[in-house]
Amino acid sequence: MLQLDPLRPPPLCARFALLPPLLSGYLLLTISSPALAETAKPQFEAGFMRQPPGQAADAGVLALQALAPHTPLQPGRYRVAVWVNHTPIEEQSILFHLAPGGDALQACLTGELLRSLDLREQALEAPLPNDESCVDLAELVPQAHVDFDSAQLRLSLSIPQIALSQDRRGSVPEHRWDSGINAAFVNYQASTQHSRRSDGRSERSQDLYLNTGLNLGGWRLRSNQTYRENPLGERQWTRNDTYAQRDLPGLRANLTVGETFTGSEMFRGFAFSGVRLASDQDMLSDAQQQYAPVIRGVAQTRAKIEVLRNGYPIYSTYVAPGPYALDDLSVGSGHGELEVVITESDGQVSRFTQPYSSLGSLLRDGVWRYSATAGRYNGAEELDSPAFWQGTLARGGVWNSTLYGGVLSSDYYRAGVAGVARDFGEFGALSIDVTRASSDLGGALGQVQGHSYAVRYGKSFQSGTNLRFAGYRYSTQGYRDFQEAIQQRNFDTRYPGNRRSRLEVSAYQTFAQSSSLSLTLSQEDYWTSGYQRRQYQLQYSTRIGEVGVNLFASQALSSRYTDNRLLGLSLSFPLEFGRPHRAAFDIQRTNGQYSERASVQGAALDNRLSYQTSLANDASQRKSAAVSLAFQSGQANYGVGYSAGSGYRSLSLNTSGAMVLHAQGVTFGSYLGETMALLHVPDVEGIGLQNATSSRSDAEGFLLIPHLRPYRINPVALDTDDLSPEIIIDNTSLQLVPRRGAVVMSRFDTRHVLRMVLTLLQPDGRPLPFGAQVSDEHEQILGVVGQAGQTLLASSQPGLQRLQVRWGVAGSQTCHVTLDPSVMPEDSGYRIQTFECSPGGAHDDLSTSTTDSEGSRP
């Protein structure tokens, strides 16, 4: 028996070590678990409950008997959570009736309900009914079964994968898309730097970036503003990307009005002011968003077809005798090889392979991508703003191909593009297009016209090389894109000339499990000059024991005629002193000069605080030292850095975060993405999320979740590890399905209770029997007595309370306790005290034992 020690309480883990058996008994007695129907009452053997000396062996029989009876649900319509193959779908109102035999409830599964669950009708023995008649799923789909948990109102269906449609995998029904609440928000990034040089001169610069938004009904208003002050004291305020937008689910598209950018799938993208209607691929299912090959063949009988990738099954279905085409695979992006296994009804098995490759321009058969834009050019150059209109259209078709094309027309510019992309399987994916443009450059230049030809290729090789993308575009001397035509017509000094060719390559190679080589290259040359612009990044990464090695080379354009060539080696390895740290050493060669840098970085406070210190020697052999701190709070991120070197000192400060104004107040949080959520856990401060550790609720219980996926299920679960025992949240998880740009709001209902750990003793000092029932004055069972007379109770009513404890039917097997939770000693959220239980009805004669000698403590 653990003794109470008021001077030095035992650790929390030791105090709670005895609670699991007590909690389990408490929950079993207090949580209602209605059965489906009245069944034979189970019998429990009280002799298995070990009683202390002097207590009857059957003292816990009352507690055991309380486990047996259940209250059944009556037939009728209930709103239940529907799960398919352990995946939550949505809540639905479903009719339940008595199953044959009358001992359970059975869900009425209609054809409409099963279709909404993506049951694949082609794989069924009989078609689904169109009326409200009930379907026996087990007869319709072999090995399927249905389970109803009446306590949680959850209907769980287990359906073999071959009977489920794949073409909507990852999609969410449109009626679940949440438009969110009316709200306004501001994302901000602010920084300032102050430098002082050895000659006494000081410089200061400041930057402020704002991304503002307002959601009203189905419309979303967005705008970006920038304020900058350079070291010369010059201030500049700019604004861009100011537009209103709403989604159009029926068209699977978004309508945008204002300042934004055109797409870059066919023509070079540019800024404009006007209106744009463009399809939104995120509204499609995961399978429809990504290209996958169509697998064709002929089945001799009703055959089972399985598709494997790298030896793992990814798809299975049944087909009728005759030709078939599987157009609902989901294989992800990239390239590879599929193995197709056909098992006929007579057991005959045949196999073949289906190589596939993908490019960004490839679409699944039957999928459309389109845009229609009208407005005025709105480039940052502040040149001419000609009116224009543009339209693009692409459609996935047969033979694993996609056709696409578009037109662009303005006052002095006309262009049209047409192209085709095709998956050639083991030979890779290829796209070819041609663009014809006619430009009126004005003055002596007059009318020019020309063509631009583009080829793109992608493939994965057996050696592990993934040629993610390779493209080449060649343009004749008279070709201009829209932006080039405007710059040349307006004699813009930043116009480098019209492009002659452009080469782009992106490749990735893996070696074993810890090494990789990547290359990104782009090169452009121009007709009117010998100017050539080349940029590349080459990186090799590996690991030798605990040491990470990174070799890199790059060339980046810093001005029109000056390139920065860089070659470097970086080593990183762990350090153990106090807490884990990581050290790094870098050496770089830039344009023939060497620089070195050594740094140590670490983190604290559950990685919310990060710090770094470094020593450096630059290419001019000037030495410097720097230290920086960064902190992530629940409402904002903060950073500070200090550096000192030869002839200068510099201090910088930065912060970023967000502020959301809604009907219930203002909530602060981390920088938000396009789509977000506002959660409310009333009056619970500091609670976080399991999948977003940086978010914490404020004093009113509001917290923000950034970067949600639009039109998809976003699971959210509260992190209750540090939740006070006196707060109960019945459901700590939910699913959010926001529309693009929405601010969705959800509430977690909370209840506040007083948690009490009581040690109940008989007048002679012995603990009450194990299994004795504790009830209130209304005879509602609150809990049971566990080992050493301990019981855990929760009360929502402060003030004086009278409890009754029974472990038998005789008057001598009953006692009473009167207590006031508000005056009981509190420790870590639990009110802990030892009481002597008064026999019979003499509950007013209360004796409270001292907590330093007699009390038992969990």
N, C-alpha and C positions, 0 to 999 in steps of 0.2 A: 504494500500500500504506500503510495507516494505521499509524503507529508508536505503540508503547506509551509513555505518559508517566506514570510513577508519581507525579509530584509534582502534576500537575493533570489529572485524568481529563477526557476530553471529555464533553459533555452526554450524558445517557442516550439522547435521540432520535438523536444522531449515532452513538453506539455501536451502536444497534440498526438503523440505516438499512440495513446490509448483511445483516441477518438474514433478511428474508423469503425470498429465493431459497434460502438455506441451510436455513431451517426447512421450506420446501416439499419440498426433496429429502429431508430427514431424516424428515418425516412419511410421505412416499410409501414410504420403505424400511422404516420401523419399524411402521407400523400395518397390521395384517392386513386385506386387502380381498378376501375370497374371492368368486369369481365364481359365477354360477349353475351353470355347467357348463364343462367343458374345451372351449376353443375354440382356433382357430389362434393361435399366439403372435405378437403384434405385433413388428415389427422397428423399432429406432430407429437413426438415423444418428449415430454418435459424432462425426463431423466438425463437427457444429453446436456442440459444446462447445469454446469458445475456450480453448486451453491456453497457458500461459506459454512463453516462448522456451526451446528445448532439450528440450521434452517432446513425446512422440509424439502425433499427432493422434487416435489411437484409445485414449488412456490411460483414458478414461472409459467404455469399452465394457462393463466388468463391472457398473458401476452401472446402466447402461441395460438390460442384460440382466436385472437383478434386478427390473425393473418389469414384465416380461412374464408370468412364470408366476403363476398363481393356484390356490388350493385350492378346489375346488367343494364346495357343500353337497350332502349326500345327501338323497334323498326321505325324508319323515317328517313328524312333527308338531312345530311350533315355536311358541313364544310370541312373538308379534310385536306391534309397535305399529301400530294401524290408523288411517289418516288418510283423511278424505273431503273432497275439494276444499280441500286444504291446511289442514284443521282437524283437530286430534288428537281421536280419539274415545275409545278405550281399548285396553288390551292384551288380546289374545285368543289362545287356543291354536288354531291352524289347521293343517290337513293340507296338505302340499305333495307333488305328484307331478310326474313328468317331463312336460314339455309335448310335443306332437307333434313329432317330429324328434329328441327326446332331448338337446337342447342347452341347456335351461333348466328351471328349476323353475316350476311354476304352482300358484297357490293354489286349493284346493277351496272355492268359495263356495257355501255351502248356503242354502236358502231361509230358515232360521232366522237365519243370520248377516246376510243382506241385510235382513230385516225389522228386526233390531236397529239397522240403520243408517238406518232410516226411509225405505226405498225405497217409493215410492208405487205400490201394486199396480194402482190404477185406470189408471195411465199406461202400463202394460206391455203388450206385444203378447200375452203369455201369462202365466198365473198362476204364482206361485212354488210350487215343490214343497214338500210337507210332510215328506218323508223326508230322508235324509242324502246324496242325490245331488248332484253338483256342477253348478253353473249357469254357463253361458258368458255373462258379463255383457255383453260386446260385442254378442252376438246379441240379448240380451233388451232392451238399452237402446242404441239407435244413438248413436254418438259417445262412448260410455263406454269407458274403458280402465283396465287394472290394471297397476301397476308394483311390483315387489318388489326392495327394496334389501337384499341378503343381508348386506352389511357392517354395516348398522345394524339389521337385523331389523325393517324397516319396510315395511308393505304400504300403498301409496298407491292410492286409488281416485278416479278422476275421473268424476263422474256429473253429467249436465245437471240443472240446478235443477228443470226441469219433472218430472223423475222422482223427486224427493224430496218426502216429505210435509212440510208446513209446520206442521201443528197441534202438533208437539212441538218446534218450533224453540226453542232455548234451554234445553231440558230435559236432565236427566242421568238415566240409568237408576238406579233405586232401589238396586241392589246396589252402586253406587259411592259411596253416601252414607256418610261416615265419622263414626262416633260419637265418635272421638277417644280420648284417654287419661283415666285417673283423675287428677285434678289439683285443686288449690285455688288460688285467686287472690284478690288484693286490689287494687282500683283506689283510689287515694287522691288527694285534693286538699287541701292544707294551706296556710293563709295566716295571717299575723299582721301587725298594724299598730300602730305606736307613735307617738303624737302628743304634742307638748308646745306649750303655748300661752304667750303672752307674760306672762300673769299667774302662771306657774309651775305651773299645773295640767297633769297628764299623763293621757293616756287610752290604754288598750290593749284591743284586741279580737283574738280568735282564732277561726278556723273550721277544722274538719276534716270532710271528707266521705269516707265509705268505701262502696265498692260491693264486696261480698264474694261469692264463689261457690265451690261445691264440686261437681265432676262425679264421679259414681260410677255406672259402667255406663251405662245409658241415662238416668239421672236427673240433673237439674241443680238444685242448691239455690242460691238467690240471696237477698241481703238488703242493704238500704241503712241506714246509720247516719250520724248527724250529731251532731257536738259543736260547740257555740257558746258563746263567752264574750263578752258585750257590754261596752261601756266602763264600765258600772256594776259589773262584776265578777260578774254573774249568769251561772251556768253551766247549760247545758241539753243533755241527751243524748236524742236521739229515734231511733226505729227505724220503718221502713216497708218495704213491698214485700218481705216475707219469704215465700218460697214455694218449692215444689219443682215441677219441670216436666219433662215428657218428651214427645217427639213420637210420634205414632201414624201411621206412613206409610200403613197400609192405609186409614185414614179421612181421610188428608190433613189432619190436625188435630194440635193440641197439647192435652195434659191438664195443668192447673195446679191445685195444691193449696196453700192458704195465703192470704197477704195480697197482693192485687193489685187491678186495676181491671177493670170491665166495659167492653165495647166501646161506642162512641158512634155506631154507624151508624144506629140507630133511636131508642133512648132516650138521654137524657143520661147520660154515663158517671159512675161514682162508685166509691169505694174499698169493698172488701168483704173479708171473711174467709170462705173456703169452697173450693168446687171449681168449676172451669170447664173445659168442653170446647169448643174453638173451631177452626173450619177455618183452615188456614194457606195463604194464596194463594201463598206463595213456593214451595210444593211443586209447584205447577202449572207448566207450560211458560210461556215468555214470552208466547206467543200466547194462551194460555188466561187469563192473569192480566189482560189488558187487553181491554176491549171493542173489537170491530170489527164493522162491518155485514156482513150476509149478502147476497151478490150473487147474484141470481136471474135466470134467463132461459131461453131455449130455443135449442138448437143444431140447425141443419138437417142437419149432417153431423158426422163426428168433427172437432171444431174445437179450435183452439188459443186459449186465453183468456189475455190479458195484462192486468195491472192496473198503472197508473202513478199516481204521486203527484207533483205539481209537475213532471211531465215525466220523472220517473225511474222505471224499472221496479222494482216491489217484489214481484211475484208472477207466476208463469206455470204453466199446466197444460194438459192435454188433457181434453176431456170427450166422452162418447159422444153420439150423436144423441138429441135429446129434451130435456126439462126438466133443468136443473142448478141446484145451489145451492152456492156457494163459502162455506164457513163456517170456513175455517182461515187467514184473512188475519191479518197482524200489522201494524197501522198506528200503534201507539203511542197515547198519550193525547192529548187535545185535540180539534181539530175541523179539517175540511178538505173536500177534494173529490177523489174518485178518478175516473180515466179508465179505462174498461173497453174493450178492443179484442178483438173476436171475429174470428178468421180461419178461414173454412170450408175444407174440403178442396179445393174447386174454386178457391180463391184469393179468394173474395168476402170483403170486409172491412166490418164494421159497428162503430160506436162509440156509447157512451153514457156519461154521467157519473153518479156515485153520491156525493152529498154525505153527510157523516156528522158527528155531534157526540157528545161523550161527557161523562158525569158519573160521579162516584165510585160512585153506586148502580147504574150499568149494568153488567151482566155479559154475557159471551158466551153464546150459545145453548147450553144443556146444562150450564153451570157452576153449581155450588151454593156458597153461603156460609151458614154456620150457626154457632150457638153455643147452649150450654146451661149455665146458671149456677145454683148454689144456695149459700146461705150467710147471713151477717149483714152488715148495713151497718157500715162501719168508717171513718167520716169523721173528719177532723182536729178537728172541733168537739167531740169527746168527749161527744156527746149520746146519745140512745137508739140501740140497735143491734138493730133488728127483723130477724127472719129473713125471707128472701125467696127466690123462684126466678124465673128469667128465661129465656126462649127466643126466639131470632130465626132467621129462615129467609128466604133470597132465592135466586131461580133465574132465570137468563137464559132467555128463551123466544123464540118466533117473533115476526115483525114487528119485530125489533130492539127488543124490550121486555124488561123485567125486573119480575117481581112480588116483593114482599117484605112481611113482616109479623112481628109479635112480640107477646109477652105478658109482663107483669111483675106478680107477685103477692106481697103481704106481709101482715102481721097487720092493718094498717089502710090498705092501699093496693092498688088494682087498676088496671091499665092495659092497653090493647091498641092496636096500631097496624097499619095496612094501607096499602099504597101501590103505585104503579106508576111506572116510569120508562121513557121511550121516546125513541129517536133519531128525530127528524123530518127528518133530512137537512139541507137548506139552511135550514130554519127553526130549527135548533138542537136541543138535547136538553132534555127537560123531565121533571121528576118531581113527583108530587103524592101526598101522604099525609095521613091523618087519624088522630089519636090520641084515644082516649077514656079518661079517668081518673076514678076515684072515690077520695076520701080521707076518712078519719075523723080530724078534727083534734082531737077530744076537747073536753070542757068545753062552753062556750057556742057554740063554732064548729060543733061537730057534723059531720055528713056534708056534704060538698060534692062536686060532680061537674061536669065540663065537657069541652070538646073543644079540640083544638089542630090547626090546619090549616097545612100547610107546602107551599110551592112553591119549586122550585129550577130554575134555567135556566142554560145555558151555550152559547156559540156563538163562532165566529171569523168576522169580517167581511172582505170583500174590501179594505177600507181598511187592513188590518193590525191592527185592533183585536181583541184576544182577550179576550172576556168569560169569564174563567176560571170564575167562579162568581157567581151572584146568587141569593139566597134570602130568602124572607120567611115568617115564622111568626106567625100570629095565634092567640091563646088566649082563650077565654071566661073570664069572671070566676071561675068555679068550678073552672078547671083548675089543677092543681098537678103538677109533676114529682115524682119520688120524694124527691129531696133537699129540695125546697121544703116538702113535706109534713112531713118529719121536723123541719126547722128551725122551722116555724110551730107544730107540735104541742108542741115543747119550748121555746117562747118564746126562741129564740136571738136575741140582740141584733143579730147581723150579718145577720139575715134582712131583705132590702130590700123584700119584698112579692112577690106573684106576678106574673109577667110578663104584659104585655098583648100586646106585639108585639116582634119582633126582625127587623132588616134587616141583611143581610150582602152586601157587594159586593167582588169582586176583579177588577180589569180591568188590561190591559196593552196599550200602544200603542207601536209602533215607528215611527221616522221615519228614512228612509235607512238607513245602516248603523251610525251611531255615536250615535244619539239614541233615547231611550225615555222613556215616561211611564207610571207605575204608580200605582194607587190601591187602597188597602185600607180598607174602611169597615165599621163595625158600630155599630148603634144599638139601644138597648133602652129601653122605657118600661114602667111598672108600673100596676096597677089601683088600688092603695090609696094612692097618692101621686102628686104631680106630678113625682116624681124621674125624670129621664131621663139615661141614660148613653150618651155618644157618644165613639167613638174612631176616629181615621182617620190614615192616613199617605199623603201625596201626594208623589211624588218625580219630578223630571225630571233626566235625566242626558244630557250631550252632551260632545263633545270638539272643541276648537278648536285645531288644530295639535297641539302637545304638551301643551296645557293641558286638564285634565279639569274640567268644570263640573258641579256638583250643586246643584240647587235643591230644597228640601224644606220641607214643612209637616206638622205633626202635632198631634194633641190626644190626650192620655193622661190617664186618671183617676188622681189621686193620693189622693183621699179621697172620701167619699160626696158631698160638695157642692163639691168644688174640682177644677177642671180645669187642666191645664197645656197652654197653647197655645204652639206653637213654630214659628217661621219662620226659615229659615236659608239661607245661601249658602256653598258650599265650593269652593275652587279648589285644584288640585294640579298640580304641574309638576316635571319632572326637574331635578336639579342635578348638575353634573359637577365634582367636586373630589376627586382621589385615586381614589375608587371611586364608582359610581353611588349617588346619594341621591335622595330625593323630598321636596319641600317642600309644605306645605299651609297654607292660610289659611282660617279659618272665622269667620263672623259670624252671630250668632243673636239673635233677638228673642223673649224669653220673657215673656209677660204684660206687654208694654209696655216692658220693659227690655232693653238691648242688652248683649251680651258678645262678646269677640273672642278668638281663639286662633290662634297661629302655631306650626308644628311642623316639624321635620326628622327624617326617619327613614332608616335604612339597614341594611345587613346585611353580614356577613363570615363567613368560615369555611364557605363553601359554603351560605350562608343559614342555618346553624345558630345563629349569633349575630345577634340583631337589637337595635337600639338606637333610642331616640327621645328627643328633647329638645323642650321646648315653653315658650312664654311665653303667659300668659293674663291677661285682664282680665274679671272676672265682672260679673254684672248689678248688683252693688253697688259697682262700680268698685274692687274690691280686686284688686291685682296678685299674680300667683304665677308660679313657675317650677317645672318638673319635668323629671326625667331618669329613664329606665328602661332596663333591660337584660333580655333574655330569651335563654336558651341551651337548645338541644335537644341532649341527649347521647343515646347509644344506650340508656341505662338510665333516664333521667328528664328532666323539663323543670324549669328553674329560672328565677326572675324576681326582680328587685329594683328598687325604685323609691324615689325621694326627691323630695319636693316641699316648697316653702317659699313662704309668702305673708304677707300682712299679719296678724301676730300669731300665727303658728303654724309649726311644722316637723313633718314627717311622714315616717316611714320604713316601708316595707312590704316583706315577703318572701313569696314563694309558691313552691310546688313541686307537681308532679303526676307521677304515674307509676303503675307496676303492679309487682306481685311475684307470681310463679307458683311454687307448690311442686309438684314432680313427683317421680317415682321416682328420678331421677338428680340431684336437688339443687334449688336455688332459682335462678330467673332473673328479672332485673329488666328492665323495659322501659317504653315510653311507655304512656299511658293506653289501656286495651284497650276494645274494643267488645263487643258481645254474643257474637260468634263470632270465634275467634282461632286462631292456629297457633303451634306451637313448633318451630323448626328447629334441627337439630344439624349443625354442620360441625366434626367433631372436631378439637380443638386448634388451631383457626384463629381468632384474635382479631381483631376490628375489621372483619370482612367485612360488607358491607351488601347491600341489595337494589336492583335497578334501579327498582322501582316504589314503594319506601318508603325514601327516602334517610335518614330519621331513625333507622332501626333499625340497630344494630350488634351483632355477636356479642361475648359476654364471653370471659373467659380460657379457658373450657372449650369455647367454640364454639357456645353456645346463643344464639338471638335470637328475639324475639317479633314476630309480625305481627298487628296489630289490624285490626278492621273487615273481616272476610271476609264474602262473600255466602253465606248458607246455601243448600244444595241447588243450587249453581251451580259451574261450573268457575272456580277462581281460579288463574290462572297466576302462578308465582313463579319469578323468575330472579335468581341471585346476581350482584352487581356485582364482577367479578374484575379491574377495571382496576388496583387497587392490590395485587393478590394477589402474594405472593412467588413468584419463578420456581421456587423449590424445592418448591412445593406444586402438585399436580396434582389437579383435580377432574374426573372423567371426564364427568359429566353435571351441568351447572350450572342446569338448569331442571326444573320439575316442575309438576304440576297437583294442586290440593287441592279436594276436594268435601266440605265439612263439613256436618254436620247443624246445626240451629239450636242455638246456645249451646255447641257442641263446642269442645274444645281439641285440635286435630289435631296430630300430631307426625310429622315426616319427617326423614330423615337424608340428608345428602350425603356419600358415601364419598370420602375423601381419601387421597392417597399423597404421601409425602415423598421427594424425590429430590435428588441433588446435580447442579446444572447446571454444565457445564464448557464454556468456549469455549477451544478449543485451536488454536494455530497450529503446524502440523507442517511441519518443514523437513528437507530432505535434508542429508547431511554437508557438502555444498559450499555450504550456505546458501540454495539454491533452495527455493521452496515445493513441496510435493508436488503431483502432477497434480490438476487439477480432475476430480472424479468418482471418485477413488480410494475404495475401500470400507474402512470402519473396522469391525472385528468384535472380539468378546471372545475369550477363550481357548477358549470352546466353539464358536467359529466362528458365533455369532449376530451378524448384521449390526446395528450400532448407529447408523450414519450414513454420510455421505459427506463427502469433503473438498470445500469450496467454493472460491471465488476466494481467491487469496493464501494458500492452504494452510490456511484456517480451517475448523473443523468445530464443530458444536454437539452435545454429548452429554449424556445424562442417566443417572445411575447411582444405583441404590438401595442399593448395597453400599459402605460406607466401607472404607477401608484400601487396601492395595497391590493394584493391578490391572495386568494385562498386556494390551495392545491390539495387534492386528495390522492393518496397512494394506496393501492389495493394489490394484494397478492393471493387472495382467497375470498371465499364467500362469508366466512365467519367474521364477527365483529372484531375479534382480536387480530384479524389479518387486514386491518384498515387503520390508517393514520392520516393526520392532516398537518399541513405546513402553511403558515401565513408569512408572506414576504413582501417587500417593497423593492423592486429592481432598481429604482432611481437612487437608492441610498446604498446599494451594495458596492463593495470594492471592485474596481475595474482594472483589468490588465489585458493589453493588446486587443481591445474590443470585446472581451468577455468579462462578464460580471460573475465573480467566483466567490462562493461562500459555503460554509458547512452549517447544516441545520439539524436540529433534533426533531424528529417527526412525532407529534403529539398523538397518543392513541385515541381511538374512538372518535367521539364528537368534540372532545375538549381542545378544539383547534385554537382557541384563544389563549391557551396556556402555552406560549411559545418560548422555546429556549434556543438561543443561537450560540453555538460553540465558538470558541476562539479559533482564529485561523492560523495561529502559530503552533498549535500542538495537536489538535484533533482532526483538522481539515484534511481531506484527500483532494489531490489536485491532478488534473490530466496532464 
